[in-house]
Amino acid sequence: SFLLACCVLGAAEPVSLSRGDSREELAARVANMQARMRAESMDALFVTAEANIRYFTGFGSSFFLSPTRPWYIIVPASGAPIAVVPSIGEDAFARAYTGRVITWSSPRVHDEGISELLSVFSELPRVFGRIGAELGSETTVRMRIVDFDRLRSKLHEQGMQVVDASYEILRARVIKSESEAARMHAACRAQSAGYREIPKIIAEGMTEVEAANAIKQLF
């Protein structure tokens, strides 16, 4: 755990928060999303964007800074998310909130995990024949477009339709849990306390760079 030391910057008392999200928190997020999926007649949710992968599994990595390897998460109608990821991420995703981790050796230009995705989707119970994906506002598909088109085409051949789930994802994320609200509150308190210190650390004669560096030390 770490200490968000608001007290140093003038807050009433420090706030102790654990790093990352608990498995209970992640499980509740997934269950909430699955309820929304059922309401919208979706058999699964296909997730590729860093923010949403982190939201549902707790996995975060600097690998997202590189476009070389895609990372896929499938949220089934019930149970924990299924990770379909390059073999380099197997251990990390095994420690994240996932039920299964399927891997391939990447880079594999001719097939960056599409075969593995199709295999997983074919194994899932099919009730509606609809798979949600990040296709709308404030979402993005983090994979090669040619691969996404191929995946969508192959799923269509198997009787499955890829539909936009961005609204359902945003609705799920906009309602904060007590844990999320506490983190946001603590972060805002620390930020506000930091701004109150700025008049004390900048002085006449400072260059813009010097002032900026001094302010950075507060955050």
MARGUVO-736229 format. One record per residue (C-alpha): residue in one letter; residue number from 0; x, y, z. Coordinates in Angstrom, 3 decimals, always signed. Each point is the difference from the previous one (the first is absolute). Example, Ala and Ser with C-alpha at 12.3 -4.5 7.8 and 13.67 -1.06 7.14 Angstrom:
// MARGUVO-736229
@type a | seq 0 | px +12.300 | py -4.500 | pz +7.800
@type s | seq 1 | px +1.370 | py +3.440 | pz -0.660
END
This chain:
// MARGUVO-736229
@type s | seq 0 | px +0.000 | py +0.000 | pz +0.000
@type f | seq 1 | px +1.014 | py +3.629 | pz -0.238
@type l | seq 2 | px -0.837 | py +3.144 | pz +1.918
@type l | seq 3 | px -1.567 | py +2.927 | pz -1.778
@type a | seq 4 | px +1.493 | py +2.562 | pz +2.341
@type c | seq 5 | px -2.492 | py +2.798 | pz -0.282
@type c | seq 6 | px +0.903 | py +1.039 | pz +3.529
@type v | seq 7 | px +3.414 | py +1.195 | pz -1.185
@type l | seq 8 | px -1.715 | py +2.442 | pz -2.295
@type g | seq 9 | px -2.522 | py +1.240 | pz +2.490
@type a | seq 10 | px -2.814 | py -2.561 | pz -0.119
@type a | seq 11 | px -1.551 | py -1.033 | pz +3.287
@type e | seq 12 | px +1.431 | py -3.540 | pz +0.061
@type p | seq 13 | px +1.732 | py -2.459 | pz -2.334
@type v | seq 14 | px -2.015 | py -2.445 | pz -2.103
@type s | seq 15 | px +1.252 | py -3.593 | pz -0.239
@type l | seq 16 | px -0.852 | py -1.770 | pz -3.265
@type s | seq 17 | px +1.176 | py -3.327 | pz -1.393
@type r | seq 18 | px +1.651 | py +0.048 | pz -3.417
@type g | seq 19 | px -2.172 | py -1.402 | pz -2.766
@type d | seq 20 | px -3.532 | py -1.382 | pz +0.197
@type s | seq 21 | px -1.040 | py -2.938 | pz +2.141
@type r | seq 22 | px -1.303 | py -3.193 | pz -1.616
@type e | seq 23 | px -3.354 | py +0.716 | pz +1.636
@type e | seq 24 | px -0.116 | py +3.416 | pz -1.685
@type l | seq 25 | px +0.928 | py -1.472 | pz -3.384
@type a | seq 26 | px -2.514 | py -2.833 | pz +0.374
@type a | seq 27 | px -2.751 | py +2.515 | pz +0.759
@type r | seq 28 | px +0.889 | py +2.013 | pz -3.122
@type v | seq 29 | px -0.124 | py -3.092 | pz -2.175
@type a | seq 30 | px -3.307 | py -1.143 | pz +1.513
@type n | seq 31 | px -1.495 | py +3.449 | pz -0.601
@type m | seq 32 | px +1.156 | py -0.079 | pz -3.624
@type q | seq 33 | px -1.369 | py -3.502 | pz -0.492
@type a | seq 34 | px -3.418 | py +1.125 | pz +1.221
@type r | seq 35 | px +0.078 | py +2.803 | pz -2.570
@type m | seq 36 | px +1.105 | py -2.468 | pz -2.688
@type r | seq 37 | px -2.976 | py -2.245 | pz +0.714
@type a | seq 38 | px -2.348 | py +2.974 | pz -0.114
@type e | seq 39 | px +1.384 | py +0.907 | pz -3.429
@type s | seq 40 | px -0.030 | py -3.593 | pz -1.315
@type m | seq 41 | px +3.778 | py -0.493 | pz -0.147
@type d | seq 42 | px +1.701 | py -3.353 | pz +0.487
@type a | seq 43 | px +3.426 | py +1.539 | pz +0.627
@type l | seq 44 | px +1.964 | py +3.242 | pz +0.093
@type f | seq 45 | px +3.219 | py +0.419 | pz -2.011
@type v | seq 46 | px +2.413 | py +2.522 | pz +1.540
@type t | seq 47 | px +3.329 | py +1.274 | pz -1.367
@type a | seq 48 | px +0.567 | py +3.510 | pz +1.406
@type e | seq 49 | px +2.369 | py +0.477 | pz +2.934
@type a | seq 50 | px -2.475 | py +1.892 | pz +2.198
@type n | seq 51 | px -2.687 | py -2.659 | pz -0.315
@type i | seq 52 | px +2.394 | py -2.933 | pz +0.377
@type r | seq 53 | px +1.282 | py +1.588 | pz +3.211
@type y | seq 54 | px -3.547 | py +0.708 | pz +1.165
@type f | seq 55 | px -1.168 | py -3.602 | pz -0.325
@type t | seq 56 | px +3.192 | py -1.938 | pz +0.837
@type g | seq 57 | px +2.270 | py +2.361 | pz +1.949
@type f | seq 58 | px +2.792 | py -0.565 | pz -2.534
@type g | seq 59 | px +2.193 | py +2.990 | pz -0.812
@type s | seq 60 | px +3.257 | py +0.040 | pz -1.945
@type s | seq 61 | px +2.344 | py +2.244 | pz -1.963
@type f | seq 62 | px -0.443 | py -2.488 | pz -2.845
@type f | seq 63 | px -3.067 | py +2.006 | pz -0.977
@type l | seq 64 | px +2.360 | py +2.782 | pz -1.130
@type s | seq 65 | px +1.161 | py -2.211 | pz -2.870
@type p | seq 66 | px -2.257 | py -0.827 | pz -2.968
@type t | seq 67 | px +1.936 | py -3.218 | pz -0.693
@type r | seq 68 | px -2.162 | py -2.349 | pz +2.069
@type p | seq 69 | px -3.776 | py +0.052 | pz +0.494
@type w | seq 70 | px -1.616 | py -1.151 | pz +3.256
@type y | seq 71 | px -3.501 | py -1.447 | pz +0.020
@type i | seq 72 | px -2.508 | py -0.607 | pz +2.775
@type i | seq 73 | px -3.276 | py -1.859 | pz -0.415
@type v | seq 74 | px -2.625 | py +0.525 | pz +2.681
@type p | seq 75 | px -2.343 | py -3.007 | pz -0.219
@type a | seq 76 | px -3.643 | py -0.015 | pz +1.027
@type s | seq 77 | px +1.049 | py -1.436 | pz +3.364
@type g | seq 78 | px +3.263 | py -0.581 | pz +1.796
@type a | seq 79 | px +3.322 | py +1.819 | pz -0.028
@type p | seq 80 | px +1.494 | py +1.626 | pz -3.121
@type i | seq 81 | px +2.031 | py -2.073 | pz -2.446
@type a | seq 82 | px +3.347 | py +1.461 | pz -1.083
@type v | seq 83 | px +1.261 | py -0.690 | pz -3.530
@type v | seq 84 | px +3.451 | py +1.540 | pz +0.043
@type p | seq 85 | px +3.576 | py -0.319 | pz -1.289
@type s | seq 86 | px +1.998 | py -2.602 | pz +1.934
@type i | seq 87 | px +2.167 | py +2.759 | pz +1.501
@type g | seq 88 | px -3.027 | py +1.070 | pz +2.065
@type e | seq 89 | px -1.096 | py -3.447 | pz +1.198
@type d | seq 90 | px +1.339 | py +0.282 | pz +3.544
@type a | seq 91 | px -1.293 | py +3.546 | pz +0.532
@type f | seq 92 | px -3.499 | py -0.845 | pz -1.206
@type a | seq 93 | px -0.039 | py -3.180 | pz +2.078
@type r | seq 94 | px +0.399 | py +2.260 | pz +3.052
@type a | seq 95 | px -2.685 | py +2.402 | pz -1.220
@type y | seq 96 | px -3.742 | py -0.587 | pz +0.370
@type t | seq 97 | px -0.391 | py -2.644 | pz -2.723
@type g | seq 98 | px -1.483 | py -3.466 | pz -0.177
@type r | seq 99 | px +2.159 | py -1.240 | pz -2.870
@type v | seq 100 | px +3.048 | py +1.258 | pz -1.867
@type i | seq 101 | px +0.417 | py -1.064 | pz -3.646
@type t | seq 102 | px +3.293 | py +0.972 | pz -1.671
@type w | seq 103 | px +1.789 | py +0.083 | pz -3.312
@type s | seq 104 | px +3.583 | py +0.846 | pz -0.932
@type s | seq 105 | px +0.015 | py +3.633 | pz -1.146
@type p | seq 106 | px +0.952 | py +1.711 | pz -2.256
@type r | seq 107 | px -1.766 | py -2.377 | pz -2.395
@type v | seq 108 | px -0.807 | py +2.279 | pz -2.902
@type h | seq 109 | px -2.208 | py -2.403 | pz -1.915
@type d | seq 110 | px -2.216 | py -0.722 | pz +3.011
@type e | seq 111 | px +0.208 | py +2.213 | pz +3.100
@type g | seq 112 | px -2.240 | py -2.087 | pz +2.216
@type i | seq 113 | px -3.009 | py -0.129 | pz -2.341
@type s | seq 114 | px -0.053 | py -3.817 | pz -0.096
@type e | seq 115 | px +0.104 | py -0.108 | pz +3.787
@type l | seq 116 | px -2.825 | py +2.526 | pz +0.273
@type l | seq 117 | px -2.179 | py -1.950 | pz -2.416
@type s | seq 118 | px +0.625 | py -3.175 | pz +1.981
@type v | seq 119 | px -1.066 | py +1.631 | pz +3.272
@type f | seq 120 | px -3.110 | py +1.595 | pz -1.512
@type s | seq 121 | px -1.033 | py -3.342 | pz -1.526
@type e | seq 122 | px +0.163 | py -1.628 | pz +3.459
@type l | seq 123 | px -2.234 | py +2.553 | pz +1.737
@type p | seq 124 | px -3.720 | py -0.700 | pz +0.459
@type r | seq 125 | px -1.956 | py +1.661 | pz -2.789
@type v | seq 126 | px -3.401 | py +1.429 | pz +0.888
@type f | seq 127 | px -0.279 | py +3.226 | pz -1.973
@type g | seq 128 | px +2.793 | py -0.291 | pz -2.556
@type r | seq 129 | px +1.210 | py +3.521 | pz +0.846
@type i | seq 130 | px +3.463 | py +1.068 | pz +1.204
@type g | seq 131 | px +0.523 | py +3.501 | pz +1.364
@type a | seq 132 | px +3.088 | py +2.029 | pz -0.909
@type e | seq 133 | px +1.485 | py +3.480 | pz +0.480
@type l | seq 134 | px -1.368 | py +1.590 | pz -3.160
@type g | seq 135 | px -1.563 | py +3.282 | pz +1.100
@type s | seq 136 | px +0.639 | py +3.247 | pz +1.829
@type e | seq 137 | px +2.973 | py +0.282 | pz +2.370
@type t | seq 138 | px +1.219 | py -3.507 | pz -0.872
@type t | seq 139 | px +2.538 | py -1.439 | pz -2.403
@type v | seq 140 | px +0.921 | py -3.366 | pz -1.507
@type r | seq 141 | px +3.652 | py -0.588 | pz +0.836
@type m | seq 142 | px +0.964 | py -2.474 | pz -2.714
@type r | seq 143 | px +0.765 | py +0.053 | pz -3.693
@type i | seq 144 | px -3.105 | py +0.968 | pz -1.955
@type v | seq 145 | px +0.625 | py -2.780 | pz -2.517
@type d | seq 146 | px +0.034 | py -2.482 | pz +2.891
@type f | seq 147 | px -3.198 | py +1.413 | pz +1.462
@type d | seq 148 | px -1.711 | py -0.202 | pz -3.401
@type r | seq 149 | px +1.174 | py -3.590 | pz -0.360
@type l | seq 150 | px -1.233 | py -0.889 | pz +3.481
@type r | seq 151 | px -3.385 | py +1.584 | pz -0.621
@type s | seq 152 | px -0.320 | py -1.770 | pz -3.359
@type k | seq 153 | px +0.900 | py -3.410 | pz +1.470
@type l | seq 154 | px -2.438 | py +0.478 | pz +2.877
@type h | seq 155 | px -2.718 | py +0.933 | pz -2.473
@type e | seq 156 | px +0.659 | py -3.249 | pz -1.869
@type q | seq 157 | px -0.568 | py -1.819 | pz +3.297
@type g | seq 158 | px -3.298 | py +1.802 | pz +0.547
@type m | seq 159 | px +1.258 | py +2.613 | pz +2.452
@type q | seq 160 | px -0.405 | py +3.754 | pz -0.386
@type v | seq 161 | px +2.385 | py +2.613 | pz +1.446
@type v | seq 162 | px -1.980 | py +2.929 | pz +1.410
@type d | seq 163 | px +0.866 | py +3.274 | pz +1.709
@type a | seq 164 | px +0.193 | py -0.290 | pz +3.790
@type s | seq 165 | px +1.628 | py +3.363 | pz +0.699
@type y | seq 166 | px -3.128 | py +1.491 | pz +1.576
@type e | seq 167 | px -0.380 | py -2.969 | pz +2.365
@type i | seq 168 | px +3.687 | py +0.198 | pz +0.970
@type l | seq 169 | px -0.247 | py +3.721 | pz +0.710
@type r | seq 170 | px -3.207 | py -0.469 | pz +2.016
@type a | seq 171 | px +1.713 | py -2.660 | pz +2.094
@type r | seq 172 | px +3.079 | py +2.136 | pz +0.612
@type v | seq 173 | px -1.742 | py +3.287 | pz +0.758
@type i | seq 174 | px -1.634 | py -1.357 | pz +3.182
@type k | seq 175 | px +2.795 | py -0.136 | pz +2.557
@type s | seq 176 | px +0.321 | py -2.483 | pz +2.836
@type e | seq 177 | px +0.804 | py +1.111 | pz +3.548
@type s | seq 178 | px +3.643 | py -0.973 | pz -0.574
@type e | seq 179 | px +0.241 | py +1.991 | pz -3.243
@type a | seq 180 | px -1.691 | py +3.020 | pz +1.569
@type a | seq 181 | px +2.404 | py -0.120 | pz +2.970
@type r | seq 182 | px +3.018 | py -0.042 | pz -2.320
@type m | seq 183 | px -1.324 | py +2.913 | pz -2.046
@type h | seq 184 | px -0.753 | py +1.969 | pz +3.165
@type a | seq 185 | px +3.498 | py -0.620 | pz +1.394
@type a | seq 186 | px +1.637 | py +0.948 | pz -3.305
@type c | seq 187 | px -1.996 | py +3.232 | pz -0.207
@type r | seq 188 | px +0.907 | py +0.904 | pz +3.588
@type a | seq 189 | px +3.684 | py -0.543 | pz -0.721
@type q | seq 190 | px -0.205 | py +2.028 | pz -3.208
@type s | seq 191 | px -1.768 | py +2.875 | pz +1.729
@type a | seq 192 | px +2.492 | py -0.050 | pz +2.859
@type g | seq 193 | px +2.850 | py +0.134 | pz -2.493
@type y | seq 194 | px -1.419 | py +3.044 | pz -1.746
@type r | seq 195 | px -0.272 | py +1.787 | pz +3.336
@type e | seq 196 | px +3.767 | py -0.399 | pz +0.413
@type i | seq 197 | px +0.919 | py +1.610 | pz -3.338
@type p | seq 198 | px +0.142 | py +3.622 | pz +1.258
@type k | seq 199 | px +2.517 | py -1.124 | pz +2.641
@type i | seq 200 | px +2.514 | py -1.572 | pz -2.392
@type i | seq 201 | px +0.130 | py +2.359 | pz -2.972
@type a | seq 202 | px +1.750 | py +3.334 | pz +0.212
@type e | seq 203 | px +0.780 | py +3.065 | pz -2.053
@type g | seq 204 | px +2.967 | py -0.568 | pz -2.276
@type m | seq 205 | px -0.656 | py -3.697 | pz -0.634
@type t | seq 206 | px +0.028 | py -1.141 | pz -3.602
@type e | seq 207 | px -3.039 | py -1.805 | pz -1.335
@type v | seq 208 | px +1.946 | py -3.273 | pz +0.027
@type e | seq 209 | px +1.099 | py +0.469 | pz +3.615
@type a | seq 210 | px -3.549 | py +0.770 | pz +1.113
@type a | seq 211 | px -1.388 | py -2.979 | pz -1.895
@type n | seq 212 | px +2.588 | py -2.352 | pz +1.518
@type a | seq 213 | px -0.741 | py +1.269 | pz +3.488
@type i | seq 214 | px -3.738 | py -0.535 | pz -0.473
@type k | seq 215 | px +0.572 | py -3.527 | pz -1.335
@type q | seq 216 | px +1.528 | py -0.952 | pz +3.355
@type l | seq 217 | px -3.405 | py +0.501 | pz +1.585
@type f | seq 218 | px -1.658 | py -2.622 | pz -2.174
END
